[in-house]
Amino acid sequence: MSKASYQAHEEIKPKKPSMEQQVYSYLETKGATTLEMLGFQLGIKAQTASARLSEMHDKGIVTFDPYGAYRLTYDDAERLDVIKQRCVERFAKWSRKGEKNGWIGTRKLKADIDRLRAMSDSGSLYAEGKRDAYDLVLQLLDQQ
């Protein structure tokens, strides 16, 4: 994270819960919407709207529908599926970056992805309740 990104994060941190609530309320009232429309309607930058939606996506609160819009998840089962999929996607992205930059090897990468999928399929990813993808990846890496 760059210094500017870190400073921006620190500046907005106290406002995050209220922004997340605004996004939630908007989606609850208006239904599925695009990133651009959400930012416009709430009067926030697209980058800020994207960050809040990404955090809510990590928590399984929202999902991205096939028509290109964000919407609230319907129930706990869908929420868990979103968390699981998001975790696998993020880990695969981080792993590809690690492989590309020479931080990890291909064989280790494939084994780690398989282990994460097995944890995900067994339900052990949810044993401690709500956890974000980053914590789950750290848990996986710590088990090695």
Backbone as numpy.savetxt, mean C-alpha at the origin, in Angstrom:
# Nx Ny Nz CAx CAy CAz Cx Cy Cz
14.84 7.94 0.40 13.99 9.10 0.40 14.89 10.33 0.40
14.60 11.26 -0.46 15.40 12.47 -0.55 15.12 13.37 0.66
16.01 14.32 0.88 15.84 15.26 1.99 14.55 16.06 1.82
14.27 16.49 0.58 13.05 17.25 0.31 11.80 16.40 0.60
11.84 15.13 0.20 10.70 14.24 0.45 10.50 14.04 1.94
11.60 13.86 2.66 11.52 13.67 4.10 10.92 14.92 4.76
11.38 16.10 4.35 10.87 17.34 4.92 9.37 17.51 4.62
8.99 17.17 3.40 7.57 17.27 3.03 6.75 16.30 3.87
7.28 15.09 4.08 6.59 14.09 4.90 6.41 14.59 6.33
7.47 15.13 6.91 7.40 15.65 8.28 6.41 16.80 8.40
6.36 17.64 7.37 5.46 18.79 7.38 4.00 18.37 7.35
3.70 17.32 6.59 2.31 16.93 6.40 1.85 15.86 7.40
2.79 15.24 8.12 2.45 14.14 9.02 1.28 14.43 9.96
1.23 15.59 10.61 0.10 15.85 11.52 -1.25 15.92 10.80
-1.23 16.22 9.51 -2.47 16.39 8.76 -2.96 15.09 8.11
-2.11 14.05 8.11 -2.46 12.81 7.41 -3.77 12.19 7.86
-4.01 12.04 9.16 -5.28 11.40 9.56 -6.51 12.15 9.05
-6.49 13.48 9.11 -7.66 14.22 8.65 -7.80 14.13 7.13
-6.67 14.12 6.41 -6.74 13.97 4.95 -7.28 12.59 4.59
-6.82 11.57 5.32 -7.31 10.22 5.06 -8.81 10.16 5.32
-9.27 10.81 6.37 -10.70 10.84 6.67 -11.48 11.57 5.58
-10.90 12.64 5.04 -11.56 13.36 3.94 -11.69 12.46 2.72
-10.63 11.73 2.40 -10.66 10.81 1.26 -11.70 9.73 1.50
-11.69 9.15 2.70 -12.66 8.11 3.04 -14.09 8.62 2.90
-14.35 9.78 3.48 -15.70 10.36 3.43 -16.14 10.64 2.00
-15.21 11.15 1.20 -15.54 11.43 -0.20 -15.92 10.14 -0.93
-15.10 9.10 -0.77 -15.37 7.83 -1.45 -16.65 7.18 -0.92
-16.90 7.33 0.37 -18.11 6.78 0.97 -19.35 7.47 0.42
-19.26 8.77 0.22 -20.39 9.56 -0.26 -20.57 9.48 -1.77
-19.48 9.66 -2.51 -19.56 9.78 -3.96 -19.30 8.47 -4.70
-18.65 7.52 -4.06 -18.33 6.26 -4.72 -16.98 6.33 -5.42
-16.73 5.38 -6.30 -15.44 5.27 -6.98 -15.11 6.54 -7.76
-13.82 6.87 -7.75 -13.37 8.07 -8.45 -11.91 7.92 -8.84
-11.49 8.75 -9.77 -10.10 8.73 -10.21 -9.26 9.59 -9.26
-7.97 9.39 -9.33 -7.03 10.17 -8.54 -7.18 11.66 -8.83
-7.24 12.00 -10.10 -7.34 13.39 -10.50 -8.62 14.05 -9.98
-9.73 13.35 -10.09 -11.01 13.89 -9.64 -11.01 14.05 -8.12
-10.44 13.10 -7.43 -10.38 13.19 -5.96 -9.58 14.41 -5.54
-8.40 14.59 -6.14 -7.59 15.76 -5.82 -8.32 17.05 -6.11
-8.98 17.11 -7.25 -9.72 18.32 -7.64 -10.85 18.61 -6.66
-11.65 17.58 -6.35 -12.81 17.77 -5.48 -12.43 18.14 -4.05
-11.29 17.60 -3.57 -10.87 17.89 -2.20 -9.94 19.10 -2.12
-9.54 19.62 -3.28 -8.67 20.78 -3.30 -7.26 20.49 -2.81
-6.76 19.28 -3.13 -5.40 18.91 -2.75 -4.62 18.53 -4.00
-3.30 18.59 -3.91 -2.45 18.21 -5.04 -2.65 16.74 -5.37
-2.48 16.41 -6.65 -2.59 15.02 -7.08 -1.57 14.14 -6.35
-0.39 14.68 -6.11 0.66 13.93 -5.40 0.21 13.60 -3.97
-0.44 14.54 -3.31 -0.94 14.31 -1.96 -2.08 13.29 -1.97
-2.99 13.43 -2.92 -4.09 12.47 -3.04 -3.53 11.07 -3.32
-2.53 10.99 -4.18 -1.92 9.71 -4.50 -1.28 9.07 -3.26
-0.61 9.88 -2.46 0.04 9.36 -1.25 -0.99 8.83 -0.27
-2.08 9.57 -0.05 -3.11 9.11 0.89 -3.78 7.85 0.37
-4.08 7.80 -0.93 -4.70 6.60 -1.51 -3.76 5.40 -1.41
-2.48 5.63 -1.62 -1.51 4.54 -1.52 -1.47 3.98 -0.10
-1.45 4.86 0.88 -1.46 4.42 2.28 -2.75 3.65 2.61
-3.86 4.16 2.12 -5.14 3.48 2.36 -5.20 2.15 1.61
-4.57 2.08 0.45 -4.49 0.84 -0.31 -3.68 -0.19 0.48
-2.55 0.25 1.06 -1.72 -0.64 1.87 -2.51 -1.23 3.04
-3.42 -0.45 3.60 -4.23 -0.89 4.75 -5.46 -1.69 4.32
-5.71 -1.77 3.00 -6.86 -2.50 2.51 -8.16 -1.73 2.58
-8.08 -0.43 2.81 -9.29 0.40 2.92 -9.86 0.70 1.55
-8.97 0.92 0.57 -9.41 1.18 -0.80 -8.76 0.17 -1.74
-9.35 0.05 -2.89 -8.78 -0.78 -3.94 -8.94 -0.05 -5.27
-8.17 -0.48 -6.24 -8.19 0.12 -7.57 -9.04 -0.78 -8.45
-10.14 -0.28 -8.96 -11.03 -1.15 -9.74 -10.58 -1.26 -11.20
-11.11 -2.23 -11.93 -10.68 -2.47 -13.32 -10.97 -1.30 -14.26
-11.79 -0.35 -13.84 -12.15 0.77 -14.69 -11.26 1.99 -14.46
-10.24 1.83 -13.61 -9.29 2.91 -13.39 -9.66 3.88 -12.28
-10.49 3.45 -11.35 -10.91 4.33 -10.25 -10.65 3.65 -8.91
-10.45 4.48 -7.90 -10.32 3.98 -6.54 -11.70 3.90 -5.92
-11.91 2.89 -5.09 -13.16 2.73 -4.36 -12.87 2.10 -3.01
-13.81 2.22 -2.08 -13.68 1.58 -0.79 -13.84 0.07 -0.97
-13.15 -0.70 -0.15 -13.33 -2.15 -0.19 -14.70 -2.48 0.41
-15.28 -3.58 -0.03 -16.64 -3.93 0.36 -16.76 -4.54 1.74
-15.78 -5.39 2.11 -15.89 -6.10 3.38 -14.50 -6.55 3.85
-14.46 -7.22 4.99 -13.18 -7.64 5.57 -12.45 -8.64 4.69
-13.18 -9.51 4.03 -12.53 -10.50 3.15 -11.82 -9.80 2.00
-12.48 -8.84 1.39 -11.84 -8.09 0.30 -10.66 -7.28 0.84
-10.83 -6.70 2.02 -9.77 -5.92 2.63 -8.51 -6.78 2.82
-8.68 -7.99 3.32 -7.53 -8.89 3.51 -6.90 -9.28 2.18
-7.72 -9.51 1.18 -7.19 -9.83 -0.15 -6.37 -8.66 -0.71
-6.85 -7.44 -0.51 -6.13 -6.26 -0.99 -4.79 -6.13 -0.27
-4.80 -6.31 1.05 -3.55 -6.23 1.82 -2.57 -7.29 1.34
-3.05 -8.50 1.15 -2.21 -9.61 0.69 -1.61 -9.29 -0.68
-2.44 -8.88 -1.62 -1.96 -8.59 -2.97 -0.99 -7.42 -2.97
-1.30 -6.41 -2.22 -0.43 -5.23 -2.16 0.93 -5.59 -1.58
0.94 -6.42 -0.56 2.19 -6.86 0.06 3.04 -7.64 -0.94
2.43 -8.57 -1.63 3.16 -9.37 -2.62 3.70 -8.48 -3.74
2.87 -7.54 -4.22 3.31 -6.62 -5.28 4.50 -5.77 -4.84
4.41 -5.21 -3.62 5.50 -4.35 -3.14 6.78 -5.15 -2.93
6.66 -6.34 -2.37 7.85 -7.15 -2.15 8.49 -7.52 -3.48
7.67 -7.88 -4.46 8.22 -8.22 -5.77 8.91 -7.00 -6.40
8.32 -5.82 -6.24 8.93 -4.59 -6.78 10.26 -4.32 -6.10
10.29 -4.39 -4.77 11.54 -4.15 -4.04 12.59 -5.20 -4.41
12.14 -6.43 -4.57 13.07 -7.51 -4.91 13.67 -7.31 -6.30
12.84 -6.92 -7.26 13.35 -6.66 -8.62 14.38 -5.54 -8.59
14.10 -4.51 -7.81 15.05 -3.40 -7.68 16.35 -3.89 -7.04
16.24 -4.72 -6.04 17.42 -5.27 -5.38 18.24 -6.14 -6.31
17.56 -6.92 -7.13 18.25 -7.76 -8.10 18.93 -6.90 -9.15
18.21 -5.89 -9.65 18.76 -4.99 -10.67 20.01 -4.27 -10.18
19.98 -3.85 -8.91 21.10 -3.11 -8.34 22.17 -4.01 -7.72
21.96 -5.32 -7.81 22.96 -6.25 -7.30 22.95 -6.44 -5.80
21.86 -6.01 -5.14 21.77 -6.17 -3.69 21.43 -7.59 -3.30
20.64 -8.28 -4.15 20.26 -9.66 -3.88 20.36 -10.46 -5.17
20.55 -11.75 -5.03 20.66 -12.63 -6.19 19.31 -13.21 -6.60
19.24 -13.71 -7.81 17.99 -14.23 -8.37 17.46 -15.42 -7.57
18.31 -16.33 -7.19 17.87 -17.52 -6.47 17.25 -17.13 -5.13
17.90 -16.23 -4.41 17.39 -15.77 -3.12 16.07 -15.03 -3.33
16.00 -14.23 -4.36 14.80 -13.47 -4.67 13.61 -14.41 -4.87
13.77 -15.43 -5.68 12.67 -16.37 -5.94 12.25 -17.09 -4.67
13.20 -17.48 -3.85 12.88 -18.16 -2.59 12.12 -17.23 -1.65
12.52 -15.96 -1.58 11.85 -15.00 -0.71 10.41 -14.75 -1.17
10.22 -14.62 -2.46 8.87 -14.39 -2.99 7.99 -15.61 -2.71
8.54 -16.81 -2.90 7.77 -18.02 -2.61 7.42 -18.11 -1.13
8.34 -17.73 -0.24 8.08 -17.76 1.20 7.00 -16.74 1.56
7.05 -15.56 0.96 6.04 -14.54 1.24 4.67 -15.02 0.77
4.62 -15.61 -0.40 3.33 -16.12 -0.89 2.79 -17.22 0.02
3.68 -18.09 0.51 3.25 -19.16 1.42 2.71 -18.58 2.72
3.39 -17.57 3.25 2.90 -16.90 4.46 1.55 -16.26 4.20
1.43 -15.66 3.04 0.20 -14.98 2.67 -0.94 -15.99 2.55
-0.67 -17.12 1.89 -1.70 -18.15 1.70 -2.12 -18.80 3.00
-1.19 -18.92 3.95 -1.50 -19.58 5.22 -2.24 -18.66 6.18
-2.26 -17.38 5.86 -2.93 -16.43 6.74 -2.05 -15.87 7.83
-0.80 -16.31 7.92 0.07 -15.84 9.00 0.43 -14.37 8.85
0.22 -13.80 7.67 0.47 -12.37 7.50 -0.47 -11.53 8.34
-1.62 -12.09 8.67 -2.64 -11.32 9.37 -2.72 -11.67 10.86
-1.78 -12.48 11.33 -1.83 -12.96 12.71 -1.83 -11.82 13.72
-1.17 -10.75 13.41 -1.07 -9.65 14.36 -2.00 -8.49 13.99
-2.99 -8.73 13.19 -3.92 -7.66 12.82 -3.37 -6.81 11.70
-3.73 -5.54 11.70 -3.34 -4.64 10.62 -1.85 -4.35 10.69
-1.14 -4.66 9.63 0.28 -4.33 9.50 0.49 -3.90 8.07
1.37 -2.95 7.87 1.57 -2.51 6.50 2.58 -3.40 5.78
2.66 -3.26 4.49 3.49 -4.13 3.65 4.95 -4.07 4.05
5.42 -2.91 4.41 6.82 -2.76 4.78 7.16 -3.63 6.00
6.30 -3.59 7.03 6.53 -4.40 8.22 6.51 -5.89 7.88
5.61 -6.29 6.98 5.53 -7.69 6.60 6.79 -8.15 5.88
7.32 -7.30 5.03 8.55 -7.65 4.32 9.70 -7.74 5.31
9.78 -6.81 6.26 10.82 -6.87 7.27 10.71 -8.14 8.09
9.48 -8.55 8.42 9.27 -9.78 9.16 9.80 -10.97 8.37
9.50 -11.00 7.10 9.97 -12.08 6.24 11.49 -12.12 6.20
12.10 -10.97 6.00 13.55 -10.91 5.90 14.23 -11.28 7.22
13.59 -10.95 8.34 14.14 -11.29 9.66 14.12 -12.79 9.92
13.25 -13.51 9.24 13.13 -14.96 9.48 14.23 -15.75 8.79
15.05 -15.10 8.00 16.08 -15.81 7.27 17.26 -16.13 8.14
